[in-house]
Amino acid sequence: VVFPVLESVRAAASAESWSKQEGALRDDTRWLTYWIAAGAIWLSTEWLDSFREAFPNFGEFYWQSAVIFLMWLQLPFTDGATLLYDKVTKRIAVPLLAPYVGKFNDGSILGYLAKIIGVSVSLGHISFLYFLFIILPSSVERFVVVVIGTAYPLAASIVAVTTDAALDDTQWLIYWSCFGMMYLGMLITEDILNWVPGFHSLALSAVCYLMLPVFNGAEQIFRSVLVPLFGLKATLLKRDARVLAQTATRGLSEKQRQMVVEAFQDEIAKKTA
């Protein structure tokens, strides 16, 4: 998880991008393809315990296959994520999801979920839902956390990689980077803290904080924790500068755009002098 998170944060913070239509896959799209596969594996493993008793060898075979598959996706010399995108996503997922892309891209589905949670909070129903959650067995609580953290993000990420826009790829890549670190932390501490009341409740709250646009938690964790942790502040600043320049100079003539760029460079020179 650590290496994919590092490369995903680097890709999300980078100002460089390549158009999918030119045949070269952007780094953010490549790593988002990896996280789609990883998220699907994490989601499927939640059902694995149900088969272990009846099929003792199944779990061992599944985990070995999953590790090999994830290594194939992320290693540079195999570059499985790019191959998966070219052979599966582009040829199969794009035609199937084309009619539904608009509903995801305009944020209506995730926004609707946020509204439901907002209404629940305002009406006090959240306490009742929390009570139902905490009386569940620990294994079921864990299942709920993983399903909520992966199901919708998987669907939204698949839609993101089927479009040419870079913004949605980066948005969900940032989410998966944060969720990946949280999931790793949960795996490491679960055996020790599983008995502590509220452990999975805290994990569920963290997932909602990362995923829901009302909190914008993934972006905040990305900027305040992951980027400084991996020493990518300068890289992120370059990306922000490019985005700001593109937004600020939209609709301007070439001469006006050049004047804005020169003024911006002068201000940077003053600040760094």
Residue pairs with C-beta under 8 A, 6 or more apart in sequence:
1 180
1 181
1 183
1 184
2 184
3 74
4 31
4 34
4 35
4 38
4 74
4 180
5 177
5 180
5 181
5 226
6 230
7 27
7 31
7 74
8 28
8 31
8 32
8 34
8 35
8 173
8 176
8 177
8 180
9 177
9 222
9 226
9 227
9 230
9 232
10 27
10 230
10 232
10 235
11 26
11 27
11 28
11 30
11 31
11 173
12 28
12 170
12 173
12 174
12 177
12 222
13 227
13 232
13 235
13 236
13 239
14 27
14 28
14 235
14 238
14 239
15 235
15 238
15 239
15 241
15 242
16 27
17 26
17 28
17 166
18 24
18 25
18 26
19 26
19 164
20 26
20 29
20 164
21 164
25 82
25 85
25 86
26 166
26 169
28 166
28 169
28 170
28 173
29 85
29 161
29 169
30 79
30 81
30 82
30 85
31 81
31 173
32 157
32 160
32 161
32 169
32 172
32 173
32 176
33 73
33 81
33 82
33 84
33 85
33 89
33 161
34 70
34 73
34 74
34 81
35 157
35 172
35 173
35 176
35 180
36 154
36 157
36 158
36 161
37 69
37 70
37 73
37 81
37 84
38 70
38 73
38 176
38 180
39 150
39 153
39 154
39 157
39 176
40 150
40 154
41 66
41 69
41 70
42 146
42 150
42 183
43 146
43 147
43 150
43 151
43 154
45 62
45 66
46 142
46 143
46 146
46 147
48 58
48 59
48 62
49 139
51 58
51 59
52 58
52 59
69 80
71 78
72 78
72 80
73 80
73 81
73 84
74 80
74 81
85 161
89 158
89 161
89 162
90 162
93 158
93 161
93 162
94 162
97 158
97 159
97 162
98 162
100 159
101 159
101 162
101 163
103 109
104 110
104 155
104 156
104 159
104 160
105 159
105 163
105 165
105 168
107 213
109 152
109 156
110 152
110 156
110 211
110 212
110 213
111 213
113 152
113 212
114 212
114 213
114 214
117 126
117 208
117 212
117 214
118 214
119 125
120 126
120 129
130 201
133 141
133 144
133 200
133 201
133 204
134 141
134 197
134 198
134 201
136 144
138 194
138 200
141 200
141 201
141 204
142 190
142 200
144 200
144 204
145 186
145 200
145 203
145 204
145 207
146 183
148 204
148 207
148 208
148 211
149 179
149 182
149 183
149 207
149 210
149 211
150 179
152 211
153 172
153 175
153 176
153 179
153 211
156 168
156 172
157 172
157 176
159 168
160 168
160 169
160 171
160 172
161 169
174 218
174 219
174 222
175 210
175 211
175 218
177 218
177 222
177 226
178 210
178 217
178 218
178 221
178 222
178 226
179 207
179 210
179 211
179 218
181 226
182 203
182 206
182 207
182 210
186 203
190 199
193 199
206 217
208 215
209 215
209 217
210 217
210 218
210 221
211 217
211 218
223 236
227 233
227 235
227 236
241 264
245 260
245 261
245 264
248 260
249 256
249 257
249 260
249 261
252 260
